[in-house]
Amino acid sequence: MQALMDAYCHLAIPVPGFQHTRETLILTDVLNHGCIVSAVVNAGTRSGKMFGHSPRVRVRAYRHCDMEDLSRKLQRYARPGDRILVVSDAVFSMDGDIAPLPDMIDVLSNYEGSVLVMDEAHASGAIGATGRGIYEHFGLLPQQAIERGVVPLIMTTFSKFAASAGAAISSHVAELKPLLNVSPTSIGTISLPAPTTAAALESIRQVRQTPELVKRLQDNTRYMRSSLIEHGFDAIGETNVVPVILPTEINPKLFARILMNDHGLWVSPIWFIAKPRMRITVNAIHTREEMDHLVKGMVTARDAMYKSTISA
């Protein structure tokens, strides 16, 4: 993500046919992942800016998945001649909800040549009938965004569905590859090791060849979320990222410790960045018995913590 921002906003080395002669306006969802936040916050101060003297970058946040606010911010801050870039998680890592892609394209279609970056870290292999991500989830093709004057960029990370590391950016923009090749971040980053790359490629093949894995994942997700809700938990979102919001009097770290020590269950406790919660991640190989065991452990841990809270 940082390499993309460096390439899009600044260049240390000129690329034929691509010149930074206009200011860049970046709009980011207020709940975007930390890597996006870091990248856009630093977009105006990177080495390409210092050496290339490119026009300045302005960054504004819009309310979470609020397209009326995005539209208002664009009307307020976009100037004639600006290069406009909107960036969003496809699936939000802390809330498990999905960005309103069709509405985003509607808003950006009023700004010819604007760029829409979707970070599919938690979407690739997880949403859409065959796991192809947010465009498939909404029954769209990137070409439909292009036809409306919006430039789609899709970032796929390999650390979630692909059991590997690294990421790739997909685009129809011919200049993107040479741009990334001269981005200061790309130049200063090592290439992926061959085993890591091979693992990511094999994971992509597995998703393509066995779409039933995606269906099983989505079935497991529905089962897990409905079971948690049935047992009185506030399980939010709509994807295999299943955050369970906890009452303020319950410490997520203690909750996780009880699950680990008493039930042999590991669930990520979140006590910073967002409201206190336990973040469950469902996968395709979880069995119903394992998911029932988790829910039972969650109920027992909750009861134990309420008793200790009342005693205190």
MARZADO-333869 format. One record per residue (C-alpha): residue number from 1; residue in one letter; z, x, y. Coordinates in steps of 0.02 Angstrom, whole numbers. Layout:
<pts>
- NUM	a	Z	X	Y
...
</pts>
This chain:
<pts>
- 1	m	0	0	0
- 2	q	40	142	118
- 3	a	-125	226	76
- 4	l	-217	65	117
- 5	m	-129	46	283
- 6	d	-164	227	327
- 7	a	-346	207	282
- 8	y	-368	42	370
- 9	c	-274	86	529
- 10	h	-305	274	549
- 11	l	-411	414	484
- 12	a	-379	600	488
- 13	i	-559	631	435
- 14	p	-709	531	500
- 15	v	-802	420	376
- 16	p	-985	386	415
- 17	g	-1012	206	467
- 18	f	-826	169	490
- 19	q	-744	198	658
- 20	h	-574	147	723
- 21	t	-620	87	896
- 22	r	-516	-73	902
- 23	e	-331	-109	895
- 24	t	-262	-177	732
- 25	l	-151	-331	721
- 26	i	-53	-345	558
- 27	l	38	-504	508
- 28	t	161	-496	363
- 29	d	263	-629	274
- 30	v	445	-606	319
- 31	l	493	-601	133
- 32	n	362	-475	79
- 33	h	416	-338	-40
- 34	g	495	-181	33
- 35	c	341	-74	-4
- 36	i	237	-188	107
- 37	v	369	-188	243
- 38	s	379	3	241
- 39	a	190	20	245
- 40	v	161	-97	392
- 41	v	312	-35	490
- 42	n	245	143	475
- 43	a	64	92	507
- 44	g	70	147	688
- 45	t	150	318	662
- 46	r	65	401	514
- 47	s	-20	571	515
- 48	g	-193	494	532
- 49	k	-137	418	696
- 50	m	-70	583	760
- 51	f	-226	681	716
- 52	g	-358	547	738
- 53	h	-296	468	901
- 54	s	-348	295	836
- 55	p	-305	137	934
- 56	r	-130	69	916
- 57	v	-67	-48	782
- 58	r	35	-205	818
- 59	v	140	-286	681
- 60	r	211	-462	681
- 61	a	302	-561	546
- 62	y	275	-745	508
- 63	r	395	-865	422
- 64	h	394	-866	234
- 65	c	237	-953	169
- 66	d	230	-1053	332
- 67	m	47	-1071	376
- 68	e	83	-1165	536
- 69	d	184	-1016	595
- 70	l	48	-895	539
- 71	s	-78	-995	639
- 72	r	36	-997	791
- 73	k	65	-808	780
- 74	l	-121	-775	769
- 75	q	-155	-884	921
- 76	r	-16	-797	1016
- 77	y	-48	-615	971
- 78	a	-232	-597	923
- 79	r	-339	-527	1062
- 80	p	-528	-525	1076
- 81	g	-594	-378	976
- 82	d	-437	-352	870
- 83	r	-453	-303	689
- 84	i	-342	-430	600
- 85	l	-255	-398	434
- 86	v	-137	-521	348
- 87	v	-37	-456	200
- 88	s	68	-553	75
- 89	d	142	-544	-97
- 90	a	49	-660	-215
- 91	v	211	-694	-310
- 92	f	370	-654	-213
- 93	s	484	-539	-310
- 94	m	650	-613	-255
- 95	d	607	-799	-251
- 96	g	475	-812	-387
- 97	d	365	-925	-280
- 98	i	179	-912	-247
- 99	a	89	-880	-81
- 100	p	-16	-1029	-21
- 101	l	-182	-938	-40
- 102	p	-301	-1085	-1
- 103	d	-207	-1122	160
- 104	m	-207	-938	208
- 105	i	-396	-933	190
- 106	d	-409	-1092	294
- 107	v	-311	-1011	436
- 108	l	-403	-844	429
- 109	s	-574	-926	421
- 110	n	-552	-954	608
- 111	y	-550	-765	632
- 112	e	-716	-695	570
- 113	g	-698	-530	479
- 114	s	-509	-542	459
- 115	v	-437	-456	306
- 116	l	-321	-541	180
- 117	v	-221	-422	69
- 118	m	-137	-499	-84
- 119	d	-10	-390	-175
- 120	e	-20	-451	-356
- 121	a	125	-348	-425
- 122	h	205	-502	-505
- 123	a	45	-605	-518
- 124	s	-74	-499	-623
- 125	g	-59	-549	-805
- 126	a	66	-685	-760
- 127	i	-19	-826	-665
- 128	g	-188	-907	-685
- 129	a	-252	-979	-850
- 130	t	-300	-805	-914
- 131	g	-181	-700	-809
- 132	r	-308	-652	-677
- 133	g	-187	-685	-536
- 134	i	-175	-791	-382
- 135	y	-360	-830	-357
- 136	e	-374	-898	-534
- 137	h	-209	-991	-513
- 138	f	-285	-1090	-370
- 139	g	-456	-1107	-451
- 140	l	-537	-994	-323
- 141	l	-648	-840	-325
- 142	p	-636	-700	-197
- 143	q	-819	-741	-158
- 144	q	-763	-907	-85
- 145	a	-653	-815	41
- 146	i	-799	-700	83
- 147	e	-912	-850	113
- 148	r	-787	-912	242
- 149	g	-785	-748	337
- 150	v	-624	-680	261
- 151	v	-620	-506	180
- 152	p	-514	-513	21
- 153	l	-420	-359	-40
- 154	i	-320	-371	-202
- 155	m	-190	-243	-251
- 156	t	-144	-241	-436
- 157	t	6	-138	-487
- 158	f	28	-73	-664
- 159	s	218	-65	-666
- 160	k	242	-247	-718
- 161	f	114	-324	-837
- 162	a	35	-157	-883
- 163	a	195	-65	-936
- 164	s	135	87	-841
- 165	a	133	151	-662
- 166	g	15	162	-515
- 167	a	-97	31	-436
- 168	a	-276	-14	-396
- 169	i	-358	-102	-249
- 170	s	-508	-216	-280
- 171	s	-634	-258	-145
- 172	h	-817	-289	-110
- 173	v	-805	-179	46
- 174	a	-914	-26	14
- 175	e	-819	80	140
- 176	l	-651	56	54
- 177	k	-671	194	-76
- 178	p	-715	333	47
- 179	l	-579	267	163
- 180	l	-447	285	29
- 181	n	-515	456	-18
- 182	v	-476	522	156
- 183	s	-314	427	182
- 184	p	-172	551	214
- 185	t	-65	462	83
- 186	s	-202	468	-49
- 187	i	-237	652	-15
- 188	g	-52	694	-31
- 189	t	-21	594	-191
- 190	i	-50	662	-367
- 191	s	-175	579	-482
- 192	l	-107	468	-621
- 193	p	-74	565	-782
- 194	a	-199	526	-919
- 195	p	-72	439	-1036
- 196	t	-14	327	-893
- 197	t	-193	281	-849
- 198	a	-235	248	-1032
- 199	a	-83	135	-1049
- 200	a	-136	33	-897
- 201	l	-314	16	-959
- 202	e	-256	-39	-1132
- 203	s	-141	-169	-1053
- 204	i	-289	-240	-955
- 205	r	-389	-249	-1117
- 206	q	-245	-337	-1204
- 207	v	-234	-471	-1069
- 208	r	-422	-497	-1071
- 209	q	-436	-506	-1260
- 210	t	-279	-610	-1295
- 211	p	-262	-746	-1162
- 212	e	-140	-833	-1279
- 213	l	-12	-703	-1222
- 214	v	-26	-771	-1046
- 215	k	-6	-950	-1108
- 216	r	147	-899	-1209
- 217	l	221	-815	-1056
- 218	q	194	-971	-951
- 219	d	266	-1083	-1088
- 220	n	419	-971	-1101
- 221	t	437	-976	-912
- 222	r	440	-1166	-909
- 223	y	564	-1172	-1053
- 224	m	682	-1046	-974
- 225	r	681	-1125	-802
- 226	s	703	-1303	-866
- 227	s	845	-1249	-983
- 228	l	937	-1162	-841
- 229	i	918	-1314	-728
- 230	e	976	-1427	-869
- 231	h	1135	-1325	-878
- 232	g	1169	-1341	-692
- 233	f	1097	-1177	-628
- 234	d	998	-1165	-465
- 235	a	842	-1084	-541
- 236	i	712	-1072	-403
- 237	g	529	-1021	-398
- 238	e	385	-1066	-514
- 239	t	337	-906	-604
- 240	n	408	-792	-739
- 241	v	517	-716	-603
- 242	v	664	-837	-617
- 243	p	797	-810	-484
- 244	v	962	-901	-512
- 245	i	1052	-925	-346
- 246	l	1240	-901	-361
- 247	p	1379	-982	-259
- 248	t	1445	-866	-123
- 249	e	1613	-847	-212
- 250	i	1532	-769	-367
- 251	n	1495	-582	-365
- 252	p	1324	-549	-449
- 253	k	1378	-377	-507
- 254	l	1530	-447	-598
- 255	f	1422	-586	-669
- 256	a	1299	-457	-738
- 257	r	1442	-353	-808
- 258	i	1510	-501	-907
- 259	l	1336	-537	-976
- 260	m	1315	-355	-1028
- 261	n	1489	-322	-1098
- 262	d	1524	-489	-1181
- 263	h	1351	-548	-1233
- 264	g	1239	-393	-1241
- 265	l	1124	-466	-1109
- 266	w	1046	-371	-964
- 267	v	1001	-473	-811
- 268	s	970	-394	-641
- 269	p	1104	-437	-512
- 270	i	1042	-450	-333
- 271	w	1178	-435	-200
- 272	f	1078	-367	-55
- 273	i	912	-406	32
- 274	a	923	-589	-18
- 275	k	1053	-722	-58
- 276	p	1163	-669	-205
- 277	r	1073	-708	-367
- 278	m	1034	-657	-544
- 279	r	850	-617	-566
- 280	i	784	-657	-739
- 281	t	611	-597	-790
- 282	v	534	-693	-934
- 283	n	406	-608	-1046
- 284	a	284	-665	-1179
- 285	i	381	-599	-1328
- 286	h	547	-683	-1288
- 287	t	591	-807	-1426
- 288	r	670	-978	-1397
- 289	e	826	-912	-1485
- 290	e	838	-765	-1366
- 291	m	815	-878	-1214
- 292	d	946	-999	-1280
- 293	h	1064	-852	-1306
- 294	l	1037	-801	-1124
- 295	v	1072	-976	-1058
- 296	k	1229	-989	-1165
- 297	g	1288	-821	-1099
- 298	m	1252	-875	-920
- 299	v	1357	-1032	-945
- 300	t	1501	-935	-1022
- 301	a	1497	-803	-884
- 302	r	1494	-939	-750
- 303	d	1643	-1027	-828
- 304	a	1740	-864	-841
- 305	m	1706	-819	-660
- 306	y	1754	-990	-595
- 307	k	1920	-978	-689
- 308	s	1954	-806	-616
- 309	t	1908	-870	-442
- 310	i	2025	-1018	-457
- 311	s	2166	-906	-524
- 312	a	2144	-788	-378
</pts>
